[in-house]
Amino acid sequence: MSLIQPSRAFLAPDHGSGQGELSYLRTAPRHLVDRSAIADVLITDWQRTGTDTFFLGAQWPRGHAFYTPIAGTWYDPLLAAESLRQASLLVGQTYYGIPRGHQWIIGELDIEVAPAALLLGSRPAEIRLEVARSPDPDSAPGAGAEPDSHASAHAATVMTVEAELLRDDDAFVGAGRISLDVLSPAAYARLRGERLGPPTGLPRLPEALPPPVVGRLDVRDVVLGVPAARSGRDGHTWQLRVDPSHPALFDHPVDHVPAMLLLEAARQAAQAVCAPYRVLPIEVRSAFHHPVELDIACHIAATPLPQRDAAEDTAVRVTATQDGTLVFDSLVVAALCD
């Protein structure tokens, strides 16, 4: 039986004062969105609107410590990706009975945003996510049945969530889709084997690219480094900088590279390709093929795709390889900042 089954047994009280009315007064409990720092919790409220549909509220600060504004003008589009990630975890735990302690492994994450709706305002943006869970192709008939307790403790399954993001006065911000593998602790231990738990030692961080090249102000936020091998220093190839002490990208100890770090690498790679011009990512489509190990060098490569004309948005394919294996790839479409 699939672990992901809607059931009355796991329904928490809805938080909104009425269907479609969401509160932005406080954040969700940290464990429901897999964050340790309150400042990094974006979700504020949630309610069920149908069997597999939900509204969630998220607040985007004008000056997030890591997801800083693009060119001082636009909200960082990766706030949409992080909001979708947090929303899917909260929905899974609150409405589908996924126990705390299960592991969530992102397989795919796609976002597309409307630049005009990302403009900074005079107050934090209040975002409504209209979320729908896609049917699990392996689900057994009778979706309303209560999940089997044995399955909840030991099974692995896939959860796919799609969402539209609306802002303030119902302005369309964008849309996204995320697919996750949900694994019990036992299943995750089998998957990771000897790799379970943080490694005892990490390689030295490579020298960071200059922050302006990747659209950053603080060198600590740069995730692309100069390749160790001289042969890799020509063209758009870098080494991933993995810094487990980074407070946002490594919010808590993990045994593999977080998905949001790889998305940041894809964004920075696209920016580096377009340097010295500043770009705003408007579409990011990513696939996470294998867990990226913390203690093995990971190489990031970017390839600009051909443009039909100069007015067309820039499209860049970004790949990550580790020990010669493709572990992650992403298509980033970016518009030039005026």
Secondary structure, 3 states (H helix, E strand, C coil): CCCCCCCHHHCCCCCCCECCECCCCCCCCHHHCCCCCHHHCCEEEEEEEECCEEEEEEEECCCCCCCCCECCCECCCHHHHHHHHHHHHHHHHHHCCCCCCCEEEEEEEEEEECHHHHECCCCCEEEEEEEEEECCCCCCCCCCCCCCHHHHHHCEEEEEEEEEEEECCCEEEEEEEEEEEEECHHHHHHHHHHHCCCCCCCCCCCCECCHHHHCCCCHHHCCEECCCCHHHCCCCEEEECCCCCCCCCCCCCCCCCCHHHHHHHHHHHHHHHHCCCCEEEEEEEEEECCCCCCCCCEEEEEEECCCCCCCCCEEEEEEEEECCEEEEEEEEEEEECC
